[in-house]
Every structure is written in C-alpha cells, then in structure tokens.
Amino acid sequence: MKSLVKTQKGFTLVELIVVIAIIGILAAVLVPSLTGYITKARQSAALQEAESLKTVYATFLVEEADGIEDEEEFILYATEILDFKGTLKYNAYDEQFEYTASNNFIVIFKVVNGQLTVQGDPIKA
C-alpha cells in the first residue's frame, strides 16, 4: 500500500498573508515615530552648531568693550572665528540673529541682558 502521508514543503498562502499583514502593521506604527526621532536629532544638531555662537558673542563683548555698534560687525567676527557650516544673518525688524544650520534648520537668537539666548526650538527652513 502506498503511504497517505503528505509532506509539507514551504508555506501556505494564508501564512504568507498573515506575515505580510503583521509587517505592514509594524511599519505603520514605527515609521511615524522614526521620522519624529530624525527631526529631533536634526534639531539637536542645529542647536549644537549654533551653541558656539553664544561663546563667540561673549568673547566679542569682552574684546569690544564699547559694545556692538553694528550687528554686521559681530557676524564678520563670528565668521572669522568659527568655521560656519551654515549662515548667520541679522534680522533688524525683529532685532534677532538667525542661524541657518547645515541641515536647513533655523535657530533664532536674541540678545537678552547682554547675552545671546536661543528663542524656542529650531524650525525647518
């Protein structure tokens, strides 16, 4: 007599569909949180690049005892001292410095009590 035992080789269609559905659900849950982490990392990188401006500003005030007469003077000074990866400009209307980091996030600084302070979180340019 012939054996009626059937040996299974491979997966059934139902098993494959279940696995694909599980992978799809995991991707739908993880992708939005992953992009949020990437944005936070880029914001932190922009803040880290811009953090050196605070030190340069304090140094500039010590060297220029009469204070800042022209904001462009500080920008030139900072450009000489730091190897900028981004761009620094002064917005006279809002009386603030805007540093655009290399990853296109903008960090806004204002002078408060003689110190350069960050205003809010970096924003995407």
C-alpha positions in Angstrom: 0.0 0.0 0.0 1.0 3.4 -0.7 1.6 5.8 2.1 -1.0 8.6 2.5 1.4 10.8 4.5 1.8 14.1 2.8 5.0 16.0 3.4 4.7 19.8 3.5 7.3 21.8 1.7 7.0 25.6 2.1 4.3 27.9 3.5 0.7 28.2 2.7 -0.8 31.3 1.2 -2.6 32.1 4.4 0.6 32.0 6.4 2.3 34.3 4.0 -0.6 36.8 4.0 -0.6 36.8 7.8 3.2 37.6 7.9 2.8 40.4 5.4 -0.1 41.9 7.4 2.0 41.8 10.6 4.9 43.5 8.8 2.6 46.2 7.4 1.1 46.9 10.9 4.6 47.2 12.4 5.7 49.5 9.6 2.6 51.7 10.1 3.3 52.1 13.8 7.1 52.6 13.6 7.6 54.9 10.6 5.9 58.0 12.1 7.8 57.7 15.4 11.1 57.1 13.5 10.6 60.3 11.5 9.9 62.2 14.7 13.2 60.9 16.1 15.0 62.0 13.0 13.5 65.5 13.2 14.5 65.8 16.9 18.1 64.7 16.0 18.3 67.3 13.3 17.1 70.0 15.7 19.7 69.0 18.3 22.4 69.1 15.6 21.3 72.6 14.6 21.3 73.7 18.3 24.8 72.2 18.8 26.1 74.0 15.8 24.6 77.3 17.0 25.7 76.9 20.6 29.2 78.0 19.8 27.7 81.4 18.8 26.9 82.1 22.4 30.6 81.7 23.4 31.8 83.8 20.4 29.3 86.5 21.3 30.5 86.7 24.9 34.1 86.8 23.7 33.2 89.5 21.2 31.7 91.6 24.0 34.8 91.3 26.1 37.1 92.2 23.3 34.9 95.1 22.1 34.4 96.8 25.4 32.3 99.6 23.9 29.6 97.0 22.8 28.1 96.2 19.5 27.5 99.2 17.3 26.7 97.2 14.2 25.4 93.7 14.2 27.2 93.0 10.9 30.5 93.6 12.8 29.6 90.6 15.1 28.7 88.5 12.1 32.1 89.2 10.5 33.8 88.5 13.8 32.0 85.2 14.3 32.7 84.2 10.7 36.4 84.7 11.2 36.5 82.7 14.5 34.2 79.9 13.6 34.2 77.6 10.6 30.5 78.0 9.8 28.6 75.2 8.2 25.5 77.3 8.0 24.7 81.0 7.6 24.3 83.8 10.1 22.3 86.9 9.5 20.7 89.7 11.5 17.0 90.5 11.2 16.8 94.2 12.1 13.0 94.2 12.0 12.7 91.6 14.8 16.1 92.5 16.3 17.3 88.9 16.3 20.1 86.8 14.8 19.0 83.9 12.6 21.4 81.0 12.2 20.6 78.6 9.4 22.4 75.3 10.2 23.8 73.0 7.6 20.7 70.8 7.9 18.4 73.7 7.0 17.0 74.2 10.5 16.9 77.9 11.7 17.9 78.8 15.2 16.8 82.2 16.4 18.8 84.2 18.9 18.0 87.4 20.7 20.2 89.5 22.9 18.8 89.4 26.4 20.6 91.1 29.3 23.8 91.2 27.2 23.7 87.5 26.4 22.8 85.7 23.3 19.8 83.4 24.1 18.0 80.9 21.9 14.4 81.7 21.2 12.3 78.5 21.0 13.1 75.3 19.1 14.9 75.3 15.8 12.4 75.4 12.9 12.7 73.8 9.4 13.7 76.3 6.8 
